[in-house]
Amino acid sequence: MSDHKATIIDGKLIAQIIQSEISAEVRHLSQTYGKVPGLAVVVVGQGKNSQSYVDMKRRACDEVGIRSIVLNLPEEVPEAELISKVHELNADPDVHGIMLQLPMPKHISEGKILSEILLDKDVDGFHPSHIGKLAMKGIDPLFVPCTPKVCLELLSRSGISVRGKKAVVVGRSNIVGLPVSLLLLKEDATVTVVHSRTKEPERIIREADIIIAAAGQATMIKGSWIKPGAAVIDVGRNAVDDPSKKSGYRLVGDVDFHEACKVAGCITPVPGGVGPVTFALLLKNTLDGAKRLIEL
């Protein structure tokens, strides 16, 4: 097995393909109905990272023809004022998707603000109603949370069927682990969730045909934990010290990439795997929201 090299799932390429599909649909909406989808991004405070993410999102919107509205609010904005701004966006017929740039300042309850976004504009899919519908057979939420959706999209576009496979999700967060395990169940996988209280995680992970790593622990999953030929989707994004980098750190996943490449059938790199596709699917959710509202 030492010469084996896993197929690398290229998230950047897949994101470009999805964005070109979105672009064609946006043109169709514009030509047929004279309307384009609109995405509002709400930013509280002016963190440097936050701002660079927002600029990136704005550029991505421009590339596919989606109108972006960025609402910059000061760090000390009262919660009531933020809620009233969200209500204004809810009422705006040209806004089809609303997303909050997280994390929010400590004096603001993220859960409270997220629950104020109209269900049919909650393109992040974080509303408890959307997560609840994920857990129910025969019912689909209006929007599926983007990162969990990416995991399934990457498998599908890599030609990997989920039905009947043993899938292990490492991590049980509300943002990734829990919703992705529900999505896998909907797609007829046999799902096990490994978390901080799980006994013998190595043994369980080693049985998996599909591994979704979303624990937030740098390189915790070693090559020896992976069944030969398994598909590995690494959602982890951990900064580790690296003096050779200008920033002083580099990003690594939850999986030891170099070891895993010698055993896995296919694997997503970090960075360049899940990340680029996440925003492409947020744009897709915005487009779907617009189609629902425009074509009613």
KEKE-3310 file (N, C-alpha, C; in steps of 0.2 Angstrom, whole numbers, plus 5000, padded with zeros to 4 digits):
npx = (5004:5011:5014:5002:4991:4979:4965:4963:4951:4946:4941:4941:4940:4927:4919:4920:4913:4900:4898:4897:4886:4876:4877:4872:4859:4855:4856:4845:4834:4835:4833:4820:4811:4816:4822:4835:4843:4846:4858:4860:4872:4876:4886:4893:4904:4921:4931:4946:4948:4935:4931:4938:4933:4920:4922:4927:4915:4907:4914:4912:4898:4896:4903:4894:4882:4874:4865:4874:4871:4879:4878:4885:4888:4891:4902:4896:4883:4866:4857:4843:4842:4849:4840:4830:4835:4837:4823:4820:4827:4820:4808:4811:4808:4818:4828:4834:4840:4848:4862:4871:4887:4897:4908:4897:4897:4900:4889:4878:4865:4867:4859:4846:4846:4847:4836:4827:4827:4818:4811:4811:4821:4833:4847:4858:4853:4852:4841:4831:4820:4823:4834:4827:4818:4827:4828:4817:4808:4804:4802:4808:4819:4818:4830:4846:4859:4875:4889:4887:4879:4889:4898:4890:4888:4902:4905:4895:4898:4910:4907:4904:4893:4881:4872:4868:4881:4894:4895:4905:4904:4914:4912:4900:4893:4881:4882:4889:4892:4880:4870:4875:4876:4862:4859:4866:4859:4847:4851:4852:4863:4872:4874:4886:4890:4904:4911:4917:4915:4915:4919:4934:4936:4945:4943:4930:4930:4939:4931:4923:4916:4914:4921:4917:4925:4924:4928:4936:4950:4966:4974:4969:4964:4972:4982:4982:4970:4961:4951:4957:4954:4943:4932:4936:4931:4936:4932:4938:4947:4961:4973:4990:5006:5018:5033:5039:5030:5024:5013:5015:5008:5000:4986:4978:4969:4957:4961:4976:4984:4994:4997:4985:4983:4990:4981:4967:4953:4949:4951:4948:4958:4965:4970:4957:4948:4934:4931:4931:4919:4909:4904:4900:4889:4881:4877:4870:4859:4854:4850:4840:4831:4827:4821:4810:4803:4802:4796:4783)
npy = (4994:5006:5013:5019:5032:5043:5049:5066:5077:5091:5105:5119:5118:5111:5121:5131:5125:5124:5137:5142:5135:5141:5155:5154:5151:5162:5172:5167:5169:5183:5187:5181:5185:5198:5200:5199:5188:5193:5195:5198:5203:5203:5212:5214:5225:5228:5218:5212:5200:5196:5207:5204:5191:5196:5204:5194:5187:5196:5198:5185:5185:5195:5189:5179:5186:5189:5200:5209:5215:5223:5225:5235:5236:5245:5238:5240:5240:5240:5225:5226:5235:5229:5218:5225:5229:5217:5214:5224:5219:5207:5211:5217:5215:5213:5206:5190:5182:5181:5183:5181:5187:5177:5175:5184:5200:5198:5203:5201:5189:5176:5165:5171:5181:5174:5167:5177:5179:5177:5162:5158:5166:5162:5158:5152:5141:5139:5140:5134:5127:5123:5114:5105:5099:5092:5081:5074:5061:5061:5074:5089:5103:5120:5126:5118:5118:5125:5120:5106:5102:5104:5093:5082:5085:5085:5072:5067:5073:5067:5055:5046:5035:5036:5028:5014:5013:5013:5026:5037:5051:5063:5072:5083:5095:5109:5115:5108:5093:5087:5091:5085:5072:5069:5072:5062:5051:5053:5051:5037:5031:5021:5027:5033:5042:5050:5056:5067:5059:5046:5029:5020:5027:5025:5012:5012:5022:5016:5007:5013:5017:5030:5045:5059:5072:5082:5088:5098:5097:5097:5087:5075:5062:5048:5040:5027:5025:5024:5015:5006:5013:5021:5035:5052:5066:5081:5093:5100:5115:5121:5131:5129:5132:5138:5143:5145:5152:5167:5172:5165:5154:5139:5131:5117:5101:5090:5078:5068:5073:5069:5056:5050:5050:5039:5029:5031:5031:5043:5060:5076:5091:5102:5119:5121:5111:5108:5121:5131:5127:5129:5143:5144:5135:5143:5153:5146:5142:5155:5158:5148:5152:5164:5160:5153:5163:5173:5165:5162)
npz = (5000:5001:4989:4986:4982:4987:4978:4976:4981:4972:4979:4974:4960:4959:4965:4956:4945:4950:4953:4939:4935:4943:4938:4925:4928:4935:4925:4917:4925:4926:4913:4910:4920:4924:4936:4948:4960:4977:4990:5007:5018:5035:5045:5060:5069:5065:5062:5055:5048:5046:5038:5026:5023:5019:5008:4999:4998:4992:4980:4974:4973:4963:4952:4949:4946:4956:4967:4979:4996:5008:5025:5037:5053:5069:5082:5094:5093:5098:5103:5100:5090:5080:5078:5072:5060:5054:5052:5043:5032:5030:5025:5013:4996:4987:4993:4994:5002:5018:5028:5043:5048:5057:5071:5082:5092:5110:5117:5110:5106:5097:5093:5095:5086:5074:5074:5071:5057:5042:5038:5024:5019:5026:5021:5026:5033:5047:5056:5069:5064:5051:5054:5062:5052:5045:5052:5051:5042:5025:5025:5019:5023:5019:5017:5017:5029:5024:5025:5029:5018:5008:5011:5006:4993:4988:4989:4980:4968:4966:4962:4972:4979:4993:4998:5008:5013:5026:5037:5046:5057:5063:5077:5084:5082:5081:5070:5060:5063:5068:5059:5047:5049:5050:5036:5030:5034:5028:5015:5015:5021:5034:5049:5061:5075:5081:5096:5109:5120:5116:5116:5111:5098:5087:5083:5078:5068:5059:5053:5044:5028:5023:5029:5039:5045:5058:5070:5074:5079:5077:5065:5071:5067:5061:5049:5051:5056:5046:5034:5021:5005:5009:5008:5012:5020:5025:5036:5045:5051:5056:5064:5064:5072:5062:5058:5046:5038:5032:5040:5051:5054:5048:5040:5044:5043:5052:5049:5047:5034:5025:5029:5028:5014:5009:5011:5010:4998:4992:4996:5004:5003:5015:5016:5003:5000:5007:5010:4999:4992:5001:5001:4988:4988:4997:4989:4979:4988:4989:4976:4975:4984:4979:4967:4972:4977:4967:4956:4962)
capx = (5000:5015:5014:4995:4990:4972:4962:4962:4945:4948:4936:4941:4937:4920:4916:4920:4908:4894:4896:4895:4879:4872:4878:4868:4852:4854:4854:4839:4830:4835:4830:4813:4807:4818:4824:4841:4843:4849:4860:4862:4877:4875:4892:4894:4911:4925:4937:4950:4946:4928:4930:4941:4928:4914:4925:4927:4908:4905:4916:4909:4891:4897:4905:4888:4877:4869:4866:4875:4870:4882:4876:4890:4885:4896:4903:4892:4876:4861:4853:4836:4843:4851:4834:4825:4838:4835:4816:4819:4829:4815:4803:4814:4807:4824:4833:4831:4844:4851:4867:4875:4894:4898:4904:4894:4900:4897:4882:4872:4863:4867:4853:4840:4846:4846:4828:4823:4827:4813:4813:4812:4827:4838:4851:4863:4850:4853:4835:4829:4815:4827:4837:4821:4815:4832:4828:4811:4808:4799:4801:4814:4819:4818:4837:4851:4865:4879:4894:4885:4877:4895:4900:4887:4890:4908:4904:4891:4902:4916:4905:4903:4886:4881:4867:4870:4888:4895:4897:4906:4904:4918:4910:4892:4891:4875:4884:4892:4892:4874:4866:4878:4874:4855:4859:4868:4854:4842:4853:4852:4869:4872:4878:4888:4893:4910:4912:4922:4914:4915:4925:4937:4935:4949:4940:4924:4932:4942:4926:4919:4917:4915:4923:4917:4929:4922:4929:4940:4956:4971:4977:4968:4963:4979:4982:4981:4963:4957:4950:4959:4949:4938:4931:4937:4929:4939:4929:4943:4951:4965:4979:4995:5012:5023:5038:5041:5025:5024:5008:5017:5004:4997:4980:4978:4962:4956:4964:4983:4983:4999:4996:4978:4983:4992:4976:4961:4952:4949:4951:4948:4963:4964:4964:4956:4943:4927:4930:4928:4912:4904:4901:4896:4882:4877:4875:4865:4853:4851:4847:4834:4826:4825:4817:4804:4799:4800:4791:4777)
capy = (5000:5012:5018:5021:5039:5044:5055:5073:5080:5098:5110:5125:5116:5110:5127:5135:5122:5126:5145:5143:5133:5147:5160:5152:5151:5169:5175:5165:5173:5190:5187:5179:5189:5204:5200:5195:5186:5197:5192:5203:5200:5208:5212:5218:5226:5228:5213:5212:5194:5197:5211:5200:5186:5199:5206:5188:5185:5201:5197:5179:5187:5199:5184:5175:5190:5190:5207:5209:5220:5222:5230:5235:5239:5245:5233:5241:5241:5236:5219:5227:5238:5223:5214:5229:5229:5211:5214:5228:5215:5202:5215:5219:5210:5212:5202:5183:5178:5185:5179:5184:5185:5175:5176:5191:5202:5194:5206:5199:5182:5174:5161:5175:5185:5169:5165:5182:5179:5174:5155:5158:5169:5159:5154:5148:5135:5138:5141:5127:5124:5119:5108:5100:5096:5088:5075:5070:5057:5063:5082:5093:5110:5125:5127:5114:5121:5125:5115:5099:5101:5103:5086:5077:5088:5083:5065:5065:5075:5063:5049:5041:5034:5036:5023:5008:5014:5015:5033:5040:5058:5064:5079:5083:5102:5111:5118:5103:5086:5085:5091:5081:5065:5068:5072:5055:5046:5054:5047:5030:5028:5019:5033:5033:5049:5049:5062:5067:5054:5040:5024:5017:5030:5023:5006:5014:5026:5011:5003:5018:5018:5037:5048:5066:5074:5089:5089:5104:5095:5097:5080:5069:5056:5046:5036:5020:5024:5024:5009:5007:5015:5025:5042:5056:5073:5084:5099:5104:5121:5122:5135:5127:5136:5137:5149:5147:5155:5174:5173:5162:5148:5136:5128:5109:5098:5086:5072:5069:5072:5065:5049:5048:5050:5033:5024:5033:5031:5050:5064:5083:5094:5108:5122:5120:5106:5110:5129:5135:5125:5132:5149:5142:5133:5148:5157:5142:5143:5162:5157:5144:5156:5169:5156:5151:5170:5176:5161:5160)
capz = (5000:5002:4983:4985:4982:4986:4973:4979:4978:4971:4980:4970:4954:4960:4967:4950:4941:4954:4951:4932:4934:4946:4934:4919:4931:4937:4918:4915:4930:4924:4906:4910:4925:4925:4943:4950:4967:4981:4996:5012:5023:5040:5048:5066:5071:5059:5062:5049:5045:5045:5032:5020:5021:5016:5002:4995:4996:4987:4973:4972:4971:4957:4947:4946:4944:4962:4970:4986:5000:5015:5031:5042:5060:5074:5087:5100:5091:5103:5100:5098:5084:5075:5076:5068:5054:5051:5050:5037:5026:5029:5022:5007:4991:4983:4997:4994:5007:5023:5032:5048:5048:5064:5077:5084:5099:5116:5120:5106:5106:5090:5092:5095:5079:5068:5074:5068:5050:5039:5036:5017:5018:5030:5017:5030:5035:5054:5060:5072:5060:5046:5057:5064:5046:5042:5056:5049:5036:5021:5025:5018:5025:5014:5016:5021:5031:5018:5026:5029:5011:5004:5012:5002:4986:4986:4988:4974:4962:4965:4960:4977:4982:5000:5000:5011:5016:5033:5037:5053:5057:5069:5079:5084:5083:5078:5063:5055:5064:5069:5052:5041:5051:5048:5029:5028:5036:5023:5009:5016:5024:5041:5052:5068:5077:5086:5099:5114:5125:5113:5118:5105:5092:5082:5080:5075:5062:5055:5049:5039:5021:5022:5036:5039:5050:5059:5077:5076:5082:5071:5063:5076:5063:5058:5043:5053:5058:5040:5031:5014:5000:5012:5006:5018:5019:5031:5037:5050:5049:5062:5063:5068:5071:5056:5057:5039:5034:5034:5045:5057:5055:5042:5041:5043:5044:5057:5047:5045:5026:5021:5031:5025:5007:5008:5012:5008:4991:4990:5002:5003:5006:5019:5013:4996:4999:5009:5011:4993:4990:5005:4999:4981:4990:5000:4983:4977:4992:4988:4970:4976:4988:4974:4962:4975:4978:4960:4952:4965)
cpx = (5004:5015:5007:4995:4982:4970:4961:4956:4946:4942:4935:4938:4929:4916:4915:4914:4901:4892:4895:4888:4874:4872:4873:4860:4850:4852:4847:4833:4829:4831:4822:4809:4810:4820:4831:4840:4848:4851:4862:4866:4877:4882:4892:4901:4915:4932:4940:4948:4939:4927:4933:4936:4922:4916:4925:4920:4905:4907:4913:4902:4892:4898:4899:4882:4872:4871:4868:4874:4874:4880:4881:4888:4891:4896:4898:4885:4871:4858:4847:4837:4845:4845:4830:4828:4837:4828:4816:4822:4824:4810:4805:4813:4813:4830:4830:4835:4848:4856:4870:4882:4895:4905:4902:4898:4896:4890:4876:4871:4862:4861:4847:4840:4844:4839:4824:4823:4822:4815:4815:4818:4834:4843:4856:4860:4850:4847:4833:4824:4818:4830:4832:4819:4820:4831:4822:4811:4802:4798:4808:4814:4820:4826:4841:4857:4871:4885:4892:4883:4884:4898:4897:4888:4896:4908:4901:4895:4908:4914:4904:4896:4886:4877:4870:4877:4888:4898:4899:4907:4908:4916:4903:4890:4885:4876:4886:4890:4885:4870:4869:4876:4866:4855:4861:4863:4848:4844:4854:4859:4868:4876:4880:4892:4898:4911:4917:4921:4914:4921:4927:4935:4939:4946:4934:4925:4935:4937:4922:4921:4918:4916:4921:4920:4927:4922:4933:4946:4961:4974:4975:4967:4969:4977:4980:4973:4958:4957:4953:4953:4943:4938:4932:4936:4931:4937:4934:4946:4955:4971:4984:5002:5016:5027:5040:5036:5025:5019:5010:5013:5002:4990:4980:4971:4962:4959:4972:4983:4988:4999:4990:4979:4986:4987:4970:4960:4952:4948:4951:4954:4961:4970:4962:4951:4936:4926:4927:4921:4907:4900:4897:4889:4878:4874:4869:4859:4850:4847:4840:4829:4823:4820:4810:4800:4797:4795:4785:4771)
cpy = (5006:5016:5021:5028:5040:5050:5061:5076:5088:5102:5116:5124:5115:5116:5131:5132:5124:5133:5146:5141:5138:5153:5160:5153:5158:5173:5173:5169:5180:5191:5186:5183:5196:5205:5196:5193:5191:5194:5197:5199:5205:5207:5217:5219:5225:5224:5212:5206:5194:5201:5208:5195:5190:5201:5200:5186:5190:5200:5190:5181:5190:5194:5180:5179:5191:5197:5206:5215:5219:5228:5230:5239:5240:5240:5234:5242:5237:5231:5221:5231:5233:5219:5218:5229:5223:5211:5218:5223:5209:5205:5217:5214:5209:5208:5195:5179:5183:5180:5183:5182:5184:5174:5183:5193:5199:5197:5204:5191:5180:5170:5165:5179:5180:5167:5170:5183:5175:5167:5155:5162:5167:5155:5150:5141:5134:5138:5134:5123:5120:5113:5102:5096:5091:5081:5071:5067:5060:5070:5085:5100:5114:5126:5122:5118:5120:5120:5108:5097:5100:5096:5081:5079:5085:5076:5063:5067:5071:5056:5043:5041:5033:5030:5016:5008:5015:5021:5035:5047:5059:5071:5079:5090:5103:5113:5113:5096:5084:5085:5086:5074:5064:5068:5065:5050:5047:5051:5040:5027:5026:5023:5032:5039:5048:5056:5062:5062:5047:5035:5021:5020:5027:5017:5007:5017:5021:5007:5007:5017:5026:5040:5056:5068:5081:5090:5095:5103:5093:5089:5074:5062:5054:5041:5029:5019:5024:5018:5010:5008:5019:5032:5047:5063:5077:5092:5104:5110:5123:5126:5131:5131:5134:5143:5151:5151:5163:5176:5170:5155:5145:5132:5121:5107:5094:5079:5073:5067:5068:5057:5046:5046:5043:5027:5025:5032:5038:5054:5072:5086:5100:5113:5119:5114:5109:5117:5132:5133:5128:5138:5148:5140:5138:5152:5153:5142:5150:5161:5153:5148:5161:5166:5155:5158:5173:5172:5159:5163)
cpz = (5000:4996:4982:4986:4982:4981:4978:4976:4978:4972:4976:4963:4954:4961:4960:4945:4944:4952:4944:4931:4937:4941:4928:4922:4932:4930:4916:4919:4927:4917:4906:4915:4927:4932:4944:4958:4971:4988:5001:5017:5028:5044:5054:5069:5064:5060:5055:5045:5042:5038:5026:5018:5017:5009:4997:4993:4991:4980:4970:4969:4964:4951:4944:4945:4950:4965:4977:4990:5007:5020:5036:5048:5065:5079:5093:5099:5096:5099:5097:5091:5078:5073:5071:5061:5050:5048:5044:5031:5025:5025:5015:5001:4987:4986:4997:4999:5012:5027:5037:5048:5056:5065:5078:5091:5104:5118:5116:5106:5099:5088:5091:5088:5074:5068:5071:5060:5047:5037:5028:5015:5022:5026:5020:5033:5043:5058:5062:5068:5054:5048:5059:5058:5044:5046:5055:5043:5032:5021:5023:5020:5019:5012:5020:5023:5026:5019:5026:5022:5007:5005:5007:4995:4984:4985:4981:4968:4961:4963:4966:4980:4989:5002:5002:5014:5023:5034:5044:5052:5064:5072:5079:5085:5079:5071:5058:5057:5064:5062:5047:5043:5049:5040:5026:5029:5030:5016:5010:5018:5031:5044:5059:5069:5082:5089:5105:5120:5122:5115:5112:5099:5086:5078:5076:5068:5057:5051:5044:5032:5019:5029:5034:5045:5052:5067:5079:5080:5077:5071:5068:5073:5059:5053:5045:5055:5052:5036:5023:5009:5002:5009:5012:5016:5025:5031:5042:5047:5055:5060:5068:5067:5066:5055:5050:5035:5037:5040:5052:5059:5048:5044:5040:5045:5051:5056:5045:5038:5023:5023:5027:5017:5005:5008:5009:5000:4988:4996:5000:5006:5011:5018:5006:4994:5000:5008:5004:4991:4994:5003:4992:4983:4994:4994:4980:4981:4991:4981:4971:4979:4983:4969:4965:4976:4972:4956:4955:4961)
residu = (MET:SER:ASP:HIS:LYS:ALA:THR:ILE:ILE:ASP:GLY:LYS:LEU:ILE:ALA:GLN:ILE:ILE:GLN:SER:GLU:ILE:SER:ALA:GLU:VAL:ARG:HIS:LEU:SER:GLN:THR:TYR:GLY:LYS:VAL:PRO:GLY:LEU:ALA:VAL:VAL:VAL:VAL:GLY:GLN:GLY:LYS:ASN:SER:GLN:SER:TYR:VAL:ASP:MET:LYS:ARG:ARG:ALA:CYS:ASP:GLU:VAL:GLY:ILE:ARG:SER:ILE:VAL:LEU:ASN:LEU:PRO:GLU:GLU:VAL:PRO:GLU:ALA:GLU:LEU:ILE:SER:LYS:VAL:HIS:GLU:LEU:ASN:ALA:ASP:PRO:ASP:VAL:HIS:GLY:ILE:MET:LEU:GLN:LEU:PRO:MET:PRO:LYS:HIS:ILE:SER:GLU:GLY:LYS:ILE:LEU:SER:GLU:ILE:LEU:LEU:ASP:LYS:ASP:VAL:ASP:GLY:PHE:HIS:PRO:SER:HIS:ILE:GLY:LYS:LEU:ALA:MET:LYS:GLY:ILE:ASP:PRO:LEU:PHE:VAL:PRO:CYS:THR:PRO:LYS:VAL:CYS:LEU:GLU:LEU:LEU:SER:ARG:SER:GLY:ILE:SER:VAL:ARG:GLY:LYS:LYS:ALA:VAL:VAL:VAL:GLY:ARG:SER:ASN:ILE:VAL:GLY:LEU:PRO:VAL:SER:LEU:LEU:LEU:LEU:LYS:GLU:ASP:ALA:THR:VAL:THR:VAL:VAL:HIS:SER:ARG:THR:LYS:GLU:PRO:GLU:ARG:ILE:ILE:ARG:GLU:ALA:ASP:ILE:ILE:ILE:ALA:ALA:ALA:GLY:GLN:ALA:THR:MET:ILE:LYS:GLY:SER:TRP:ILE:LYS:PRO:GLY:ALA:ALA:VAL:ILE:ASP:VAL:GLY:ARG:ASN:ALA:VAL:ASP:ASP:PRO:SER:LYS:LYS:SER:GLY:TYR:ARG:LEU:VAL:GLY:ASP:VAL:ASP:PHE:HIS:GLU:ALA:CYS:LYS:VAL:ALA:GLY:CYS:ILE:THR:PRO:VAL:PRO:GLY:GLY:VAL:GLY:PRO:VAL:THR:PHE:ALA:LEU:LEU:LEU:LYS:ASN:THR:LEU:ASP:GLY:ALA:LYS:ARG:LEU:ILE:GLU:LEU)
# end
